[in-house]
């Protein structure tokens, strides 16, 4: 028989391990195992779709990160957080992950401006640090 890729089933199976309910951040967090024996690495979006159908939550309230594919393929492990609602994710999730999913805009600053701001913050003490950081580039 000839090996034919079109006849293979491209099923993606998601298992949730180490499930933990984090009430401080209004989310469920877990380690995930994704089995994809006859398919290439699954995208974050496809895993989010699968998790949203399992947990009955909006796709935008789910974060998938840290995906590592086992050598030889077929199995990928990673982490996922399923927030109770989108507002909780916007409040508690890391900014770079929200930028990746299109929920926030990337803040672009010049390299020199960031270094100067860091130097000013280092010279300040106590609550002044937060004031300088929030002021952005202003003195």
Helices and strands as residue ranges (DSSP letters): G 5-7, E 13-22, E 27-35, H 44-55, G 59-61, E 62-69, E 75-83, H 86-92, H 95-100, H 111-123, H 128-135
